[in-house]
């Protein structure tokens, strides 16, 4: 009978230790979940920032194109003006 009681007590101790180990594993998994969520949040913010940079880059490119077109038009007007002025020279 003592032998059976001893085995039961050892089983209870093993079950208690297993329960403690499982609680530790659950805690580690929860911490891992928190880290993954933070990484996902950071990735989303990085993606949004990249999209804003791309939009800004497109706006800059559009402005450069408009400036180039206006510069060409001004050069054409200046050339025509020079031709007109040359006609009035003696």
Beta strands, then each sheet from edge to edge (+ up, - down):
end
